[in-house]
C-alpha cells in the first residue's frame, strides 16, 4: 500500500510564561487549514501528537501536560489599531478535539514576541533599541492584549535577568496588559454571570460549596480550599495522582459551568475542558514549592491552586492569574476575602512553583463591577524554529 509523504509546514516552537506551544503564521498553513474546521483541528492534533491513549504525546511536539499541548496562529490584524490577530488552540492529550473556547495568558507573552519575529508588526513601529508595544487582538475571546516587548538592535531581546517562578532560567521581561478583561467575549455576559460575588454552588452527589464565579481573563470558578478538604499548599502530586479527587473537581467544574451559562448540559463539558477553570484559595501559609523553595506566610497575600484540562497546574495559567487579580480587587469575593478583604489594586499569590504578582483596578459602573486592565510580567523565547512535519493523510 502506498502512503503519502510527510508535509513540511513552517513553524516556531516557543516558551511563553510557564507554557510551551507550536506557533504558525496563518499564511504558512496548508490552504484548507487556513480556515476553522476539521482539517485545522486534525492538523494541530497530529502536530502535538494527540489523541494519545498513552497520554505521552511521544509522536508529536506536545509534552503530555496541559501547559505543553498548545498551538497558536498569528496573522496581520483585521481589527483597527491592532498589529496582529492571535488565535489559540488547547489540544486535548488523550481525546480527539481542540478546545478554542478561551485564551492562554502565558502564550500571549510569546504571541507578542512572535509577532515581531515573524514580520507581522510594521517595521516603523519597532525601535532599534527600547520597547515595542505590540497590539494583539485575542480572537478566541475578542479582547485586546498589549505586550511590551524589549528590543535590542532591532530584534526581540530574549535573554535577561527576569526570573519567573515555574521557569528554570531567567529571560527578558515582557509586561502584558489585558484590557477590559471583565467579561468573556464569546458569551458577552457580565463579569459575574450569576449576578452574585459569592454563590452557594450545589454539586449533585457531592455537596454545596461557596463559590465565586467570574469571567475575567478566563471563566473561573473559585472555591475555598478548606471547604473541599485542602490547605491551599498542595503540589501536583497530592492531587493529580488521585483519580477520585480529580473526578470530584470535574463535577464541581461542571456544576459551575452550568450555573455560569457556559454549557447547557453536563455532557457538553467533555468538549469544553479548557474553560471554565476550577481553582481553590486559602489565606497565606508557609509552604515549600515544587522546586524546594520556601514561601513564607508574609511573602504572599493568599494561596491559589488551579486545575487546567483536568489536572492541577504546575504553576499558574496567565489567564487565571488575571481572574485572580480581578477577583482580589473586588471586595467580598472569595479571592478577596482569602487575601484579607478590603480594596486593593494588586495581589501577590502563592502557587505550586512560587509566587506571582498581578495588578487590577476595579470600579463600579452603573451598579456593575468592571475592570479596565490587568497587568503582569512574564517572559518568552524561541526554543526552535524551522518546519514541523506531519503525515499528509492525517489532515
C-alpha positions, 0 to 999 in steps of 0.5 A, a space after each residue: 500500500 502506498 502512503 503519502 509523504 510527510 508535509 513540511 509546514 513552517 513553524 516556531 516552537 516557543 516558551 511563553 510564561 510557564 507554557 510551551 506551544 507550536 506557533 504558525 503564521 496563518 499564511 504558512 498553513 496548508 490552504 484548507 487549514 487556513 480556515 476553522 474546521 476539521 482539517 485545522 483541528 486534525 492538523 494541530 492534533 497530529 502536530 502535538 501528537 494527540 489523541 494519545 491513549 498513552 497520554 505521552 504525546 511521544 509522536 508529536 511536539 506536545 509534552 503530555 501536560 496541559 501547559 505543553 499541548 498548545 498551538 497558536 496562529 498569528 496573522 496581520 490584524 483585521 481589527 483597527 489599531 491592532 498589529 496582529 490577530 492571535 488565535 489559540 488552540 488547547 489540544 486535548 492529550 488523550 481525546 480527539 478535539 481542540 478546545 478554542 473556547 478561551 485564551 492562554 495568558 502565558 502564550 500571549 507573552 510569546 504571541 507578542 514576541 512572535 509577532 515581531 519575529 515573524 514580520 507581522 508588526 510594521 517595521 516603523 513601529 519597532 525601535 532599534 533599541 527600547 520597547 515595542 508595544 505590540 497590539 494583539 487582538 485575542 480572537 478566541 475571546 475578542 479582547 485586546 492584549 498589549 505586550 511590551 516587548 524589549 528590543 535590542 538592535 532591532 530584534 526581540 531581546 530574549 535573554 535577561 535577568 527576569 526570573 519567573 517562578 515555574 521557569 528554570 532560567 531567567 529571560 527578558 521581561 515582557 509586561 502584558 496588559 489585558 484590557 477590559 478583561 471583565 467579561 468573556 467575549 464569546 458569551 458577552 455576559 457580565 463579569 459575574 454571570 450569576 449576578 452574585 460575588 459569592 454563590 452557594 454552588 450545589 454539586 449533585 452527589 457531592 455537596 454545596 460549596 461557596 463559590 465565586 464565579 467570574 469571567 475575567 481573563 478566563 471563566 473561573 470558578 473559585 472555591 475555598 480550599 478548606 471547604 473541599 478538604 485542602 490547605 491551599 499548599 498542595 503540589 501536583 502530586 497530592 492531587 493529580 495522582 488521585 483519580 477520585 479527587 480529580 473526578 470530584 473537581 470535574 463535577 464541581 467544574 461542571 456544576 459551575 459551568 452550568 450555573 455560569 451559562 457556559 454549557 447547557 448540559 453536563 455532557 457538553 463539558 467533555 468538549 469544553 475542558 479548557 474553560 471554565 477553570 476550577 481553582 481553590 484559595 486559602 489565606 497565606 501559609 508557609 509552604 515549600 514549592 515544587 522546586 524546594 523553595 520556601 514561601 513564607 506566610 508574609 511573602 504572599 497575600 493568599 494561596 491559589 491552586 488551579 486545575 487546567 484540562 483536568 489536572 492541577 497546574 504546575 504553576 499558574 495559567 496567565 489567564 487565571 492569574 488575571 481572574 485572580 487579580 480581578 477577583 482580589 480587587 473586588 471586595 467580598 469575593 472569595 479571592 478577596 476575602 482569602 487575601 484579607 478583604 478590603 480594596 486593593 489594586 494588586 495581589 501577590 499569590 502563592 502557587 505550586 512553583 512560587 509566587 506571582 504578582 498581578 495588578 487590577 483596578 476595579 470600579 463600579 459602573 452603573 451598579 456593575 463591577 468592571 475592570 479596565 486592565 490587568 497587568 503582569 510580567 512574564 517572559 518568552 523565547 524561541 526554543 526552535 524554529 524551522 518546519 514541523 512535519 506531519 503525515 499528509 493523510 492525517 489532515 
